[in-house]
Structure formats: C-alpha cells, structure tokens
Amino acid sequence: MPRYEFRCRTCDDTFEVSRPMAESSAPADCPVGHSDTVKLLSAVAVGGTSSAPAPSGGGCCGGGGCC
C-alpha cells in the first residue's frame, strides 16, 4: 500500500499515512489531531537491475547523451 507524507501547519510535524491510491488526495489529521495539514511531494526511489545493455553511440557528443 502506498505511503503518503503530510506536514501539519499547526505543529510543523511531518508524518506518513498508508492508504490506497484511490484515497491519495483525502485529507489527513496529524498524529496530535490537528486538521490543517498539507500533502508533500515525495521523491520516488526505484531500484533494481536491468539485463538490457545501455544505449551507446548517437547523441551530440557520441556518448549517448547530450552535453
């Protein structure tokens, strides 16, 4: 289940809530009970490996990327 990060504007506490994606935009009270909270944008970390080779050649510098 996805976790969403919120910040309480009253006590400045940051907390996480686990909920289904269908409820991602629903408001959340802070652990102390304040209702003036804002959902934070979170960076997504994706890990793993790939068996596909990295692209080579091309690009403006011949290294597969742009300068």
C-alpha positions as a Markdown table, in Angstrom:
| # | Residue | x | y | z |
|---|---|---|---|---|
| 1 | Met | 0.0 | 0.0 | 0.0 |
| 2 | Pro | 1.4 | 3.4 | -0.9 |
| 3 | Arg | 2.6 | 5.8 | 1.8 |
| 4 | Tyr | 1.9 | 9.5 | 1.6 |
| 5 | Glu | 3.8 | 12.2 | 3.5 |
| 6 | Phe | 2.0 | 15.1 | 5.1 |
| 7 | Arg | 3.0 | 18.1 | 7.2 |
| 8 | Cys | 0.9 | 19.7 | 9.9 |
| 9 | Arg | 0.7 | 23.5 | 9.5 |
| 10 | Thr | -0.2 | 23.9 | 13.2 |
| 11 | Cys | 2.6 | 22.0 | 14.9 |
| 12 | Asp | 5.0 | 21.6 | 11.9 |
| 13 | Asp | 5.2 | 17.8 | 12.4 |
| 14 | Thr | 5.8 | 15.7 | 9.3 |
| 15 | Phe | 4.1 | 12.3 | 9.2 |
| 16 | Glu | 3.3 | 9.4 | 6.8 |
| 17 | Val | -0.1 | 7.8 | 6.1 |
| 18 | Ser | -0.5 | 4.4 | 4.3 |
| 19 | Arg | -3.7 | 4.3 | 2.2 |
| 20 | Pro | -5.0 | 3.0 | -1.1 |
| 21 | Met | -4.2 | 5.1 | -4.2 |
| 22 | Ala | -7.9 | 5.8 | -4.6 |
| 23 | Glu | -7.7 | 7.8 | -1.3 |
| 24 | Ser | -4.4 | 9.6 | -2.1 |
| 25 | Ser | -5.9 | 13.1 | -2.1 |
| 26 | Ala | -8.1 | 12.6 | 1.0 |
| 27 | Pro | -7.1 | 14.9 | 3.9 |
| 28 | Ala | -5.3 | 13.5 | 6.9 |
| 29 | Asp | -5.2 | 14.7 | 10.5 |
| 30 | Cys | -1.7 | 14.9 | 12.2 |
| 31 | Pro | -1.0 | 12.4 | 15.0 |
| 32 | Val | -1.8 | 15.1 | 17.5 |
| 33 | Gly | -5.2 | 15.7 | 16.0 |
| 34 | His | -4.7 | 18.9 | 14.0 |
| 35 | Ser | -6.6 | 19.0 | 10.7 |
| 36 | Asp | -4.6 | 21.8 | 9.0 |
| 37 | Thr | -2.3 | 19.6 | 7.0 |
| 38 | Val | -0.7 | 19.6 | 3.6 |
| 39 | Lys | 0.3 | 16.7 | 1.4 |
| 40 | Leu | 4.0 | 16.8 | 0.5 |
| 41 | Leu | 5.5 | 15.8 | -2.8 |
| 42 | Ser | 7.8 | 12.8 | -2.3 |
| 43 | Ala | 10.6 | 11.6 | -4.4 |
| 44 | Val | 10.2 | 8.1 | -5.7 |
| 45 | Ala | 13.2 | 5.8 | -5.4 |
| 46 | Val | 13.2 | 2.9 | -7.9 |
| 47 | Gly | 15.9 | 0.3 | -7.7 |
| 48 | Gly | 16.7 | -2.8 | -9.5 |
| 49 | Thr | 18.8 | -4.1 | -12.3 |
| 50 | Ser | 18.3 | -4.5 | -15.9 |
| 51 | Ser | 19.7 | -7.1 | -18.3 |
| 52 | Ala | 19.3 | -4.8 | -21.3 |
| 53 | Pro | 22.6 | -3.1 | -22.4 |
| 54 | Ala | 22.9 | 0.6 | -22.0 |
| 55 | Pro | 22.4 | 2.6 | -25.3 |
| 56 | Ser | 25.6 | 3.6 | -27.0 |
| 57 | Gly | 26.6 | 6.0 | -29.7 |
| 58 | Gly | 24.4 | 8.7 | -31.1 |
| 59 | Gly | 23.7 | 11.9 | -29.3 |
| 60 | Cys | 25.5 | 15.2 | -29.8 |
| 61 | Cys | 28.8 | 14.0 | -28.2 |
| 62 | Gly | 28.8 | 10.4 | -29.3 |
| 63 | Gly | 28.4 | 9.2 | -25.7 |
| 64 | Gly | 24.7 | 8.5 | -25.8 |
| 65 | Gly | 23.7 | 11.7 | -24.0 |
| 66 | Cys | 23.6 | 15.4 | -24.6 |
| 67 | Cys | 26.4 | 17.7 | -23.4 |
